[in-house]
């Protein structure tokens, strides 16, 4: 039975951030995730989480100036110390929230940048981060993201992610597998998931086109969710989509799958 995590960077946008925790609990989610909690003191986030009764499933290591268009710093040669300081900050929040997974957003390729240099920086940063996370009992993840939504994103295919994992060589580095991004980039969703399932620690869902809730596009999520169960995936299913007509109003897709989850 899938365990659904509400991505609060996408859902309940009509509410202040900390009020979204209780709303997600009321609607039957079991966990929470988001880009990052860093705009709020960790104590306030921890209080909201405890009051909701939900599990902190995942959040991202600081990813630069997101509002200003940055999409991660992990591959950027001039931002190495910033990335590593961000890992320390993320682990501080993870401890306060009892969060056992952190995700890394790799960054954008600037015009004229040397791809080999960017990859080498990413690999060394991930070696550092995977080790620090292992010491804290936290899994480190990296995520391929499609280049239609984020032009110039460094890491966009599962082949590239596998290559990076092999180069890093850590048993504490995993894949965040977003079915929406993978549908846009390469398709073949379940066969790819099945091949990589031992390296996947977290999945996310949205339909395509539009990145709206399941059932609004071309991806057969009834099949996908059944296959996740059949393949023995017991991690979180992160709901990272743009609700068409309000979060609560658009959750009918989840009810048959969610069953009696807590």
N, C-alpha and C positions, 0 to 999 in steps of 0.2 A: 504494500500500500504506500503510495507516494507521501512524502513529508514535504509540505509546501511552506516556503519561506517568502514572506512579503518583502519586496524590494522597495524601501521607503523613499528612495530617490526617484521612483516612478509612480508609486501608488499613493493615494490619499493626499494628493497635491493641494487640496483645498484646506488642509489642516497644518498648523505649525508642526515642525519636525517631531518634537517630543510627544505631541498629542496623537501622532500616527501609530504609536506603539499600542495603545489601548484599542484603537480602531481596528488594527490588524487582529488582535486577540478576539475581539467581538465577532469578527467575520470568519473565525475558524482557522486562521493560520497557526502553524506550530512554531515558526521561527521568523527571524528578521534579518535583513541585510540591507546594505546601502553603500554608496560610494565611500563615505567616510563620516565619522562622528565628530570630527575635530573642531567644528565650529562651536560645540558645546563642551563645557567641562565634563570630564569623565564621570564625576560623581553624579551629575544630573542625568546623564545618559543611563548610568547604572541604576539609578532610582526608577526611571521610567521603565526600564527593562524588567526590573524586579516586580514592579506593580502590574505589569502586563502578564507576567507568568510565562513569557515566551523565551525561546532560546536564541542567543545571538549566533547566527549561523556563519556569518562571514562579513567582512568589509575589506576595503582596499587600503593598501599602504598609501600614504600621501602621494598625490599624482601631479604636483605642480599647481599652476594657476588654472584650474578647470574652467572657471567663469571666463577667463581670458583666452580660452582656446587651447591650452596645453592639455595633453593627454598622456601623462606619465613622464617620468624622468629616468627610468631605469637603464635606457640605452644611450643616454646623452653624456658625452665625454666631459662636458663642463659642469655637470650636475651630480657627480659621483658622491660627494660628501653630503649634499642635500638628500639624495636618495637614502643613504645609509643612516643619516639622522632621522629620516622618516620611518625607517624600519624600527628604530628604537622607540619612537613615539607611538607607532602602531602597536608594538608589543606592550607598551604601558597601558594603552586603552584595552587591548585584548585581555590583559590580566584583570582589569577592573570589570570587564563584561563577561568574563569566562568564555571568551571566543576562541575556538580552536582552529580557525582557518583565516588566513590573510591572503588576499589576491594582489598581484602586481600588474599594473598597466604599464606596458613597455615604453611607449613614447612615439613621437612622430619623426619621420625622416625629413630633415631639412634639405632644401635644394643644394645639390653639390656635396652632400655628406657622403663619406666613405662607408659603405654598408658593412664591410669587414670590421672596421673600427667600432661601429655601433654594436655589432654582434659581440665582439670581444668585451666591450664594456658591460653589456647586458649579462653575459656569462659570468664575469667576475662579480658583478653586483648580486646576482642570484646565488652564487656560491656563498657570499657573505650572508645574505638574508636567510638562505636555507639553514645555514649553521646556527645563526642566532635564533631562528624560530624553533629549530629542533631542541635547543637548550631550554626553551620555554614550553615545550610540549605543544607547539602550534604548527600545523601544516602550512606550507607555503605553496601558493598556486600562481600560475601564469595563464593568461587568456588570449587566444586568437580572436581578433575583432575584424569585421569586414571593412574593406576600404571604400565601400560606397557611402557608408554612414560616417566614417572617419578617414577621409582621403589622406594617404601618406602614412597610415599606421604601420609600425614596423613589423608587427607579428600578426599575420592574417590567416594562416593555414595550419592544419594539424601537422602536415609534413614539417613545416618550419619549427613548430613547437616540439615535435619529437627530436629534431636535430638539436635544439637548445637543451632539452632535458638530457640527452646523451652527452653533450659537451660539459654540462654542469656536473653530472655524475653523482648527484645526491639522491639518497632514498627519501629525502624530505621535500621533494619538489614534484608538484602534481599539476594536472591540467584542470582549468575551469572550462567546461564544454557548454557553450551557449548554442542551443539548437537554432535559434534565429540567425546568429552570425554565420554559423556553418551552412545553413541553407542558402544564404546569400552568396557565400564564397565558393562552396564546393558541393553541396548536396550530399547524397548517399549517407544519410544521417545515422541510421541505426547500424548498418554494417561498420561504419567508422567508429561509432561509440563502442560496439562490441569488441572490435579489435583493440581499442585503447582503454577498455574499462578499468583495467588494473592500474592505469596511470591517471585516471580521472577521479577527482575528489569532490567535485561540485558541478551541478548542471544548472542552467538557466533556460527559461522558455519565453517565447513571444511568437506571434504568428507573422507571416510574411505574405503579401506586402503590408506595410503600414506599421509594423512592430506593435500591433494591438494584441488583445487577449486571445488565447487559444479559441479556435472556432470561427475566427473572422477572416481567415485566409487559406492558404494552400497546404499548410502543414497538418498532417493527420495526428493530432495529439492524443486522441483516444488510443491509437495504435502505439504511439511512442511511450506513453505512460504504462501501458500494459507490458511493452517490451522491457522497460526499465525494471519492472518487477520480475519478469521472467529471467532476465540476465543477472538478477541478484544485486542490483544497485540499491543500497540502503542509505545513501546520502540525501542531502536536501535538494529539492527542486525549487530553484529561485525564480520567482515570478517578476521578471524584469521587463515589463511591457507598459505601453501607453494606453490606459483605459479609454474606450471610445466614448462612454457616457457616464463616467463616474466609477470609482473602484468597486464599491459595494454592489452597485446595480449590475456590474458586468461579471460577477463571480459564479454565475450559473454553471459555467463550464467545469468548475472545480468541485462542485458538490458531489457528483457521483463518484469521482475518483478519491475525494478526500475521505469519504466514509466517516468512520468514527475517530479520526486522528485527534490527538490532543496536542 
